[in-house]
Amino acid sequence: MYEHHRQTLEKLVEKLEQNPSCLAVITSGSVAQGTAKETSDVDVHLVFTDDSYAEYERKHLLSYVDREVSTYEGGYADIKVVNLRFVELAAERGNEPTRYAFTGSEVVFSRIPELGEWVARIPVYPEENRERNLRDFCAQIFMFAFYFAQKAARKNDAFLLAHTASSLVFFSGRMILAYNRMLFPSHKGLLDAVEAAEAKPQDFRKLATELLQSPGANKCKRFAAKVLDFYSHGLSFEQALGIYVQASERSWMEQPPSLQDR
């Protein structure tokens, strides 16, 4: 950690120690992971009491920036507001981006004695999901490459083709990360994470970039064939279709619909 990042973090802690509603400060992001540049911001999760958290939530301030604590030009603390229940649920069943966000995290201030144990349990690959994820990601690759890409081409539908290419790269990347037991960081970090994977199709990033920059039905098929040659769950078209329907069209039956499907 750069000294100016450490000083900024210390200044933030000094400020929050005076606030009894703040229960803990947890490092995150590039500073926690040891990948920060000199100009990087300081990412933290702040654990607040339930009442205080509810107020932040009501005001839509669950993420905000504090520039006053920065000790270097252009710097700031990038803050995510959580409560203890969030930490506990993240450790028990957090999704992969949430787990990844706590990679290397350290509790630098806490009024909760057991918090460090909870935080240590968050950035762990959820092995119990791996086999299902490999199957489901392969089904998505199959459907987008060999069904939706062809539909887009026949209809000359630019939106569907762009969505298909993007989805192909996304689910292929997710499959490769699952194969390597690596957490999915976020959309913005997907290609970097796949690039760091030990096992992956040759030239994956190059081929993915070419597909995204100039999508086409045949190019989608060739890209998927290369990915499925690396790993394929051996699904038939009917099985892939059934898995796609269950995961993409009927997931609302078990949980509230995602923002995209409301």
C-alpha positions as a Markdown table, in Angstrom:
| # | Residue | x | y | z |
|---|---|---|---|---|
| 1 | Met | 0.0 | 0.0 | 0.0 |
| 2 | Tyr | 1.3 | 3.4 | -0.9 |
| 3 | Glu | 1.9 | 5.7 | 2.0 |
| 4 | His | -0.6 | 8.3 | 0.8 |
| 5 | His | -3.2 | 5.6 | 0.6 |
| 6 | Arg | -2.4 | 4.5 | 4.1 |
| 7 | Gln | -2.6 | 8.1 | 5.4 |
| 8 | Thr | -5.9 | 8.6 | 3.6 |
| 9 | Leu | -7.3 | 5.4 | 5.2 |
| 10 | Glu | -6.0 | 6.5 | 8.6 |
| 11 | Lys | -7.7 | 9.9 | 8.2 |
| 12 | Leu | -11.0 | 8.2 | 7.3 |
| 13 | Val | -10.8 | 5.9 | 10.3 |
| 14 | Glu | -10.1 | 8.9 | 12.6 |
| 15 | Lys | -13.2 | 10.6 | 11.2 |
| 16 | Leu | -15.5 | 7.6 | 11.5 |
| 17 | Glu | -14.3 | 6.7 | 15.0 |
| 18 | Gln | -16.2 | 9.8 | 16.2 |
| 19 | Asn | -19.4 | 8.4 | 14.7 |
| 20 | Pro | -21.0 | 5.8 | 17.0 |
| 21 | Ser | -23.3 | 4.6 | 14.1 |
| 22 | Cys | -20.2 | 3.5 | 12.2 |
| 23 | Leu | -19.4 | 0.0 | 13.4 |
| 24 | Ala | -16.4 | -0.9 | 11.1 |
| 25 | Val | -14.2 | 0.1 | 8.2 |
| 26 | Ile | -13.1 | -2.6 | 5.8 |
| 27 | Thr | -10.6 | -2.1 | 2.9 |
| 28 | Ser | -11.6 | -3.3 | -0.5 |
| 29 | Gly | -10.7 | -2.7 | -4.2 |
| 30 | Ser | -7.2 | -2.4 | -5.6 |
| 31 | Val | -5.7 | -1.1 | -2.3 |
| 32 | Ala | -6.8 | -4.3 | -0.6 |
| 33 | Gln | -5.8 | -6.5 | -3.5 |
| 34 | Gly | -2.3 | -4.9 | -3.7 |
| 35 | Thr | -2.9 | -3.8 | -7.3 |
| 36 | Ala | -3.4 | -0.1 | -6.7 |
| 37 | Lys | -1.6 | 2.6 | -8.7 |
| 38 | Glu | -0.3 | 5.7 | -7.1 |
| 39 | Thr | -3.4 | 7.6 | -8.4 |
| 40 | Ser | -5.9 | 5.0 | -7.4 |
| 41 | Asp | -8.7 | 5.9 | -5.0 |
| 42 | Val | -9.1 | 4.2 | -1.6 |
| 43 | Asp | -12.1 | 1.7 | -1.7 |
| 44 | Val | -13.7 | 0.8 | 1.6 |
| 45 | His | -16.9 | -0.8 | 2.9 |
| 46 | Leu | -18.3 | 0.9 | 6.0 |
| 47 | Val | -20.5 | -1.1 | 8.3 |
| 48 | Phe | -23.2 | 1.0 | 9.9 |
| 49 | Thr | -25.9 | 0.2 | 12.4 |
| 50 | Asp | -29.2 | -1.0 | 11.0 |
| 51 | Asp | -31.0 | 2.4 | 11.7 |
| 52 | Ser | -28.2 | 4.4 | 10.0 |
| 53 | Tyr | -28.0 | 2.0 | 7.1 |
| 54 | Ala | -31.7 | 2.3 | 6.5 |
| 55 | Glu | -31.3 | 6.1 | 6.4 |
| 56 | Tyr | -28.5 | 5.8 | 3.8 |
| 57 | Glu | -30.7 | 3.5 | 1.8 |
| 58 | Arg | -33.7 | 5.8 | 2.0 |
| 59 | Lys | -31.5 | 8.6 | 0.6 |
| 60 | His | -30.0 | 6.4 | -2.1 |
| 61 | Leu | -26.5 | 7.0 | -0.7 |
| 62 | Leu | -25.3 | 3.4 | -0.3 |
| 63 | Ser | -22.3 | 4.5 | -2.4 |
| 64 | Tyr | -20.6 | 7.9 | -2.1 |
| 65 | Val | -17.2 | 9.6 | -2.3 |
| 66 | Asp | -15.3 | 11.4 | 0.5 |
| 67 | Arg | -12.7 | 13.7 | -0.9 |
| 68 | Glu | -12.0 | 15.5 | 2.4 |
| 69 | Val | -10.0 | 12.6 | 3.8 |
| 70 | Ser | -7.7 | 12.4 | 0.9 |
| 71 | Thr | -4.0 | 13.2 | 1.5 |
| 72 | Tyr | -3.0 | 13.3 | -2.1 |
| 73 | Glu | -4.0 | 15.3 | -5.1 |
| 74 | Gly | -7.1 | 14.0 | -7.0 |
| 75 | Gly | -7.6 | 11.2 | -4.4 |
| 76 | Tyr | -10.7 | 10.2 | -2.5 |
| 77 | Ala | -12.3 | 7.4 | -0.5 |
| 78 | Asp | -14.8 | 5.4 | -2.6 |
| 79 | Ile | -17.3 | 4.2 | 0.0 |
| 80 | Lys | -19.9 | 1.5 | 0.0 |
| 81 | Val | -22.3 | 1.5 | 2.9 |
| 82 | Val | -23.4 | -1.9 | 4.4 |
| 83 | Asn | -24.7 | -3.3 | 7.6 |
| 84 | Leu | -23.7 | -6.4 | 9.6 |
| 85 | Arg | -26.5 | -8.5 | 8.0 |
| 86 | Phe | -25.0 | -7.7 | 4.5 |
| 87 | Val | -21.6 | -9.0 | 5.7 |
| 88 | Glu | -23.1 | -12.1 | 7.2 |
| 89 | Leu | -25.2 | -12.9 | 4.0 |
| 90 | Ala | -22.2 | -12.2 | 1.8 |
| 91 | Ala | -20.2 | -14.8 | 3.7 |
| 92 | Glu | -23.1 | -17.3 | 3.6 |
| 93 | Arg | -24.4 | -16.8 | 0.0 |
| 94 | Gly | -23.0 | -13.7 | -1.6 |
| 95 | Asn | -22.8 | -13.6 | -5.4 |
| 96 | Glu | -19.4 | -13.8 | -7.1 |
| 97 | Pro | -19.0 | -10.0 | -7.7 |
| 98 | Thr | -19.7 | -9.4 | -4.0 |
| 99 | Arg | -17.3 | -12.1 | -2.9 |
| 100 | Tyr | -14.6 | -10.7 | -5.3 |
| 101 | Ala | -15.1 | -7.2 | -3.9 |
| 102 | Phe | -13.7 | -8.5 | -0.6 |
| 103 | Thr | -10.6 | -10.1 | -2.0 |
| 104 | Gly | -7.7 | -9.1 | 0.2 |
| 105 | Ser | -10.0 | -7.1 | 2.5 |
| 106 | Glu | -8.8 | -6.1 | 6.0 |
| 107 | Val | -10.8 | -4.8 | 8.9 |
| 108 | Val | -8.9 | -1.7 | 9.9 |
| 109 | Phe | -11.5 | -0.5 | 12.5 |
| 110 | Ser | -14.3 | -2.4 | 14.2 |
| 111 | Arg | -16.6 | -2.4 | 17.2 |
| 112 | Ile | -17.7 | -5.9 | 16.3 |
| 113 | Pro | -15.3 | -8.5 | 17.7 |
| 114 | Glu | -16.1 | -11.4 | 15.3 |
| 115 | Leu | -16.2 | -9.2 | 12.1 |
| 116 | Gly | -12.8 | -10.4 | 10.8 |
| 117 | Glu | -14.0 | -14.0 | 10.8 |
| 118 | Trp | -17.1 | -13.1 | 8.7 |
| 119 | Val | -15.0 | -11.0 | 6.2 |
| 120 | Ala | -12.5 | -13.7 | 5.7 |
| 121 | Arg | -15.3 | -16.1 | 4.6 |
| 122 | Ile | -16.6 | -13.8 | 1.9 |
| 123 | Pro | -13.9 | -14.0 | -0.9 |
| 124 | Val | -14.1 | -17.8 | -1.2 |
| 125 | Tyr | -15.1 | -19.5 | -4.5 |
| 126 | Pro | -18.5 | -21.1 | -4.0 |
| 127 | Glu | -17.6 | -24.7 | -5.0 |
| 128 | Glu | -21.1 | -25.9 | -4.4 |
| 129 | Asn | -22.3 | -23.8 | -7.4 |
| 130 | Arg | -19.5 | -24.8 | -9.9 |
| 131 | Glu | -21.0 | -27.9 | -11.6 |
| 132 | Arg | -24.4 | -26.2 | -12.1 |
| 133 | Asn | -22.7 | -23.0 | -13.4 |
| 134 | Leu | -20.5 | -24.9 | -15.9 |
| 135 | Arg | -23.7 | -26.6 | -17.2 |
| 136 | Asp | -25.8 | -23.4 | -17.3 |
| 137 | Phe | -23.1 | -21.3 | -18.9 |
| 138 | Cys | -22.5 | -23.9 | -21.6 |
| 139 | Ala | -26.3 | -23.9 | -22.3 |
| 140 | Gln | -26.3 | -20.1 | -22.8 |
| 141 | Ile | -23.3 | -20.3 | -25.1 |
| 142 | Phe | -25.0 | -23.0 | -27.1 |
| 143 | Met | -28.3 | -21.0 | -27.4 |
| 144 | Phe | -26.8 | -17.7 | -28.3 |
| 145 | Ala | -24.3 | -19.1 | -30.9 |
| 146 | Phe | -26.5 | -21.6 | -32.6 |
| 147 | Tyr | -30.0 | -20.1 | -32.2 |
| 148 | Phe | -30.1 | -16.4 | -31.5 |
| 149 | Ala | -27.2 | -15.5 | -33.8 |
| 150 | Gln | -29.0 | -17.2 | -36.7 |
| 151 | Lys | -32.3 | -15.5 | -35.8 |
| 152 | Ala | -30.5 | -12.1 | -35.7 |
| 153 | Ala | -29.0 | -12.8 | -39.2 |
| 154 | Arg | -32.3 | -13.8 | -40.8 |
| 155 | Lys | -34.1 | -10.8 | -39.4 |
| 156 | Asn | -31.1 | -8.4 | -40.0 |
| 157 | Asp | -31.6 | -7.4 | -36.3 |
| 158 | Ala | -28.6 | -5.3 | -35.3 |
| 159 | Phe | -29.7 | -5.1 | -31.6 |
| 160 | Leu | -30.2 | -8.9 | -31.3 |
| 161 | Leu | -26.9 | -9.6 | -33.0 |
| 162 | Ala | -25.0 | -7.2 | -30.7 |
| 163 | His | -26.7 | -8.6 | -27.7 |
| 164 | Thr | -25.9 | -12.2 | -28.8 |
| 165 | Ala | -22.2 | -11.4 | -29.3 |
| 166 | Ser | -21.9 | -9.7 | -26.0 |
| 167 | Ser | -23.7 | -12.5 | -24.2 |
| 168 | Leu | -21.5 | -15.1 | -25.9 |
| 169 | Val | -18.4 | -13.4 | -24.6 |
| 170 | Phe | -19.9 | -12.9 | -21.2 |
| 171 | Phe | -21.0 | -16.5 | -20.7 |
| 172 | Ser | -17.9 | -17.9 | -22.2 |
| 173 | Gly | -15.8 | -15.8 | -19.8 |
| 174 | Arg | -18.0 | -17.0 | -16.9 |
| 175 | Met | -17.5 | -20.6 | -17.9 |
| 176 | Ile | -13.7 | -20.2 | -18.1 |
| 177 | Leu | -13.6 | -18.6 | -14.7 |
| 178 | Ala | -15.8 | -21.3 | -13.2 |
| 179 | Tyr | -13.6 | -24.0 | -14.8 |
| 180 | Asn | -10.6 | -22.3 | -13.1 |
| 181 | Arg | -12.5 | -21.8 | -9.8 |
| 182 | Met | -12.0 | -18.1 | -10.1 |
| 183 | Leu | -14.5 | -15.5 | -8.9 |
| 184 | Phe | -16.3 | -13.3 | -11.5 |
| 185 | Pro | -15.2 | -9.8 | -10.6 |
| 186 | Ser | -17.7 | -7.7 | -12.6 |
| 187 | His | -18.4 | -6.9 | -16.3 |
| 188 | Lys | -15.7 | -4.3 | -16.4 |
| 189 | Gly | -13.1 | -6.8 | -15.0 |
| 190 | Leu | -14.2 | -9.9 | -16.9 |
| 191 | Leu | -11.7 | -10.0 | -19.7 |
| 192 | Asp | -8.8 | -9.1 | -17.4 |
| 193 | Ala | -9.8 | -12.0 | -15.1 |
| 194 | Val | -10.1 | -14.5 | -18.0 |
| 195 | Glu | -6.7 | -13.3 | -19.2 |
| 196 | Ala | -5.2 | -14.2 | -15.8 |
| 197 | Ala | -6.8 | -17.7 | -15.9 |
| 198 | Glu | -4.3 | -20.5 | -16.1 |
| 199 | Ala | -6.6 | -22.7 | -18.4 |
| 200 | Lys | -8.4 | -21.0 | -21.3 |
| 201 | Pro | -8.9 | -21.2 | -25.0 |
| 202 | Gln | -6.0 | -19.8 | -27.0 |
| 203 | Asp | -6.3 | -16.2 | -28.0 |
| 204 | Phe | -9.6 | -15.8 | -26.2 |
| 205 | Arg | -9.4 | -12.1 | -25.6 |
| 206 | Lys | -8.3 | -11.4 | -29.2 |
| 207 | Leu | -11.2 | -13.5 | -30.6 |
| 208 | Ala | -13.7 | -12.0 | -28.1 |
| 209 | Thr | -12.6 | -8.4 | -29.0 |
| 210 | Glu | -12.9 | -9.2 | -32.8 |
| 211 | Leu | -16.4 | -10.6 | -32.3 |
| 212 | Leu | -17.6 | -7.7 | -30.2 |
| 213 | Gln | -16.2 | -5.1 | -32.7 |
| 214 | Ser | -17.7 | -6.8 | -35.7 |
| 215 | Pro | -20.4 | -9.3 | -34.8 |
| 216 | Gly | -21.7 | -11.8 | -37.3 |
| 217 | Ala | -23.7 | -15.0 | -37.2 |
| 218 | Asn | -20.9 | -17.2 | -38.6 |
| 219 | Lys | -18.3 | -15.5 | -36.4 |
| 220 | Cys | -20.5 | -16.3 | -33.4 |
| 221 | Lys | -20.6 | -20.0 | -34.3 |
| 222 | Arg | -16.8 | -20.1 | -34.8 |
| 223 | Phe | -16.2 | -18.4 | -31.5 |
| 224 | Ala | -18.6 | -20.7 | -29.6 |
| 225 | Ala | -17.1 | -23.8 | -31.3 |
| 226 | Lys | -13.6 | -22.8 | -30.0 |
| 227 | Val | -14.9 | -22.2 | -26.5 |
| 228 | Leu | -16.9 | -25.4 | -26.4 |
| 229 | Asp | -13.9 | -27.3 | -27.7 |
| 230 | Phe | -12.1 | -26.1 | -24.6 |
| 231 | Tyr | -15.0 | -27.3 | -22.4 |
| 232 | Ser | -18.4 | -28.7 | -23.2 |
| 233 | His | -20.9 | -30.1 | -20.9 |
| 234 | Gly | -22.1 | -32.5 | -23.6 |
| 235 | Leu | -25.6 | -31.0 | -23.7 |
| 236 | Ser | -28.1 | -31.7 | -26.5 |
| 237 | Phe | -29.9 | -28.8 | -28.1 |
| 238 | Glu | -33.1 | -29.8 | -26.3 |
| 239 | Gln | -31.3 | -29.9 | -23.0 |
| 240 | Ala | -29.6 | -26.5 | -23.6 |
| 241 | Leu | -33.0 | -25.0 | -24.6 |
| 242 | Gly | -34.6 | -26.4 | -21.4 |
| 243 | Ile | -31.8 | -25.0 | -19.2 |
| 244 | Tyr | -32.0 | -21.6 | -21.0 |
| 245 | Val | -35.8 | -21.4 | -20.5 |
| 246 | Gln | -35.5 | -22.2 | -16.8 |
| 247 | Ala | -32.6 | -19.8 | -16.2 |
| 248 | Ser | -33.6 | -16.9 | -18.4 |
| 249 | Glu | -37.3 | -17.0 | -18.8 |
| 250 | Arg | -38.7 | -18.5 | -15.6 |
| 251 | Ser | -36.3 | -17.4 | -12.9 |
| 252 | Trp | -38.9 | -15.0 | -11.7 |
| 253 | Met | -40.9 | -17.9 | -10.3 |
| 254 | Glu | -38.3 | -18.5 | -7.6 |
| 255 | Gln | -37.2 | -14.9 | -7.0 |
| 256 | Pro | -38.1 | -11.3 | -7.9 |
| 257 | Pro | -37.4 | -10.5 | -11.5 |
| 258 | Ser | -34.1 | -8.8 | -12.3 |
| 259 | Leu | -34.1 | -5.1 | -13.3 |
| 260 | Gln | -33.8 | -6.1 | -17.0 |
| 261 | Asp | -37.0 | -8.1 | -16.8 |
| 262 | Arg | -39.3 | -6.0 | -14.7 |
